[in-house]
């Protein structure tokens, strides 16, 4: 499209041909594009799901001696799966942001029902 004489999209001609790993725009959609907007919308949606998960943990869990609210994965799964089927993915995202703590890399329904999830 960059060399197409019939293309009227000025954005294509103004962008460099290749970006390199050190470039801050590497791996990112062009600014102002619909792809960038979809990414921002998805990020916002996941953030809201993480907040909702934390509220569910707070409401279904019990306060421990350290003052943190904890719940077992089995109980959380039973409660949250009626809201969203992405329980484990949202838990992993919440842990990545330092909002919850649990042992292990992945949680499996049935096998890890007794794993304690702590709201930080």
C-alpha positions as CSV (number, residue, x, y, z in Angstrom):
1,X,0.0,0.0,0.0
2,X,2.9,2.3,0.7
3,X,3.9,2.3,-3.0
4,X,0.3,2.2,-4.4
5,X,-0.2,5.4,-6.5
6,X,-3.9,5.1,-6.1
7,X,-3.8,5.1,-2.3
8,X,-5.0,8.3,-0.7
9,X,-4.0,7.3,2.9
10,X,-1.3,9.8,3.9
11,X,-0.6,7.8,7.1
12,X,1.0,5.0,5.1
13,X,3.5,7.2,3.4
14,X,4.6,9.0,6.6
15,X,5.5,5.9,8.5
16,X,8.9,4.3,8.4
17,X,9.3,1.1,6.5
18,X,10.6,-1.0,9.5
19,X,10.9,-0.4,13.2
20,X,13.6,-2.0,15.3
21,X,13.5,-3.4,18.8
22,X,15.0,-0.3,20.4
23,X,12.4,2.0,18.8
24,X,9.7,3.0,21.3
25,X,7.0,2.4,18.6
26,X,8.2,-1.2,18.0
27,X,5.3,-3.7,18.4
28,X,2.7,-0.9,18.9
29,X,-0.1,0.0,16.6
30,X,0.1,3.5,14.9
31,X,-1.1,6.3,17.0
32,X,-4.7,7.2,16.5
33,X,-5.6,4.0,14.7
34,X,-8.6,1.8,15.4
35,X,-6.2,-0.9,16.5
36,X,-4.8,1.3,19.2
37,X,-8.3,2.3,20.4
38,X,-9.4,-1.4,20.5
39,X,-6.3,-2.2,22.6
40,X,-7.1,0.7,25.0
41,X,-10.7,-0.5,25.3
42,X,-9.6,-4.1,26.0
43,X,-7.1,-2.9,28.7
44,X,-9.9,-0.8,30.3
45,X,-12.3,-3.8,30.3
46,X,-9.8,-6.2,31.8
47,X,-9.0,-3.5,34.5
48,X,-12.7,-3.4,35.4
49,X,-12.8,-7.2,35.6
50,X,-9.8,-7.2,38.0
51,X,-11.5,-4.6,40.2
52,X,-14.7,-6.7,40.2
53,X,-12.7,-9.9,41.1
54,X,-11.1,-8.0,44.1
55,X,-14.6,-6.9,45.3
56,X,-15.8,-10.6,45.1
57,X,-12.8,-11.7,47.1
58,X,-13.5,-9.1,49.7
59,X,-17.1,-10.0,50.0
60,X,-16.7,-13.8,50.0
61,X,-13.4,-14.1,51.8
62,X,-12.6,-13.9,55.5
63,X,-10.2,-11.5,57.3
64,X,-7.2,-13.3,58.6
65,X,-4.9,-12.5,61.6
66,X,-2.7,-10.3,59.3
67,X,-5.7,-8.2,58.3
68,X,-5.8,-9.5,54.7
69,X,-8.9,-11.0,53.2
70,X,-8.4,-14.6,52.0
71,X,-10.6,-17.1,50.1
72,X,-10.0,-20.5,48.7
73,X,-9.8,-20.9,45.0
74,X,-12.6,-23.4,45.0
75,X,-15.0,-21.0,46.7
76,X,-13.9,-18.1,44.5
77,X,-14.3,-20.2,41.4
78,X,-17.9,-21.2,42.4
79,X,-18.8,-17.5,43.0
80,X,-17.0,-15.8,40.2
81,X,-17.7,-18.3,37.4
82,X,-21.3,-17.2,37.2
83,X,-20.0,-13.7,36.4
84,X,-17.1,-14.5,34.0
85,X,-15.5,-17.7,32.7
86,X,-12.1,-16.1,32.8
87,X,-11.5,-16.6,36.6
88,X,-7.9,-17.9,36.3
89,X,-6.8,-15.3,33.7
90,X,-8.1,-12.4,35.7
91,X,-6.5,-13.8,38.8
92,X,-3.1,-14.0,37.0
93,X,-3.6,-10.4,35.8
94,X,-4.4,-9.3,39.4
95,X,-1.3,-11.0,40.7
96,X,0.8,-9.4,38.0
97,X,-0.4,-6.0,39.3
98,X,0.3,-7.0,43.0
99,X,-3.3,-7.1,44.0
100,X,-3.6,-10.7,45.1
101,X,-1.2,-13.5,46.1
102,X,-1.4,-17.3,45.7
103,X,1.1,-20.1,45.5
104,X,1.9,-21.8,42.2
105,X,2.0,-20.6,38.6
106,X,-1.5,-21.8,37.5
107,X,-4.7,-22.8,39.3
108,X,-6.8,-25.7,38.1
109,X,-10.4,-26.3,39.1
110,X,-10.7,-29.3,41.3
111,X,-7.0,-29.9,41.8
112,X,-6.3,-26.5,43.4
113,X,-9.6,-25.8,45.2
114,X,-7.8,-25.5,48.6
115,X,-5.2,-23.0,47.4
116,X,-5.6,-19.8,49.5
117,X,-5.9,-16.5,47.5
118,X,-5.1,-13.4,49.5
119,X,-6.2,-9.9,48.7
120,X,-3.3,-7.5,49.1
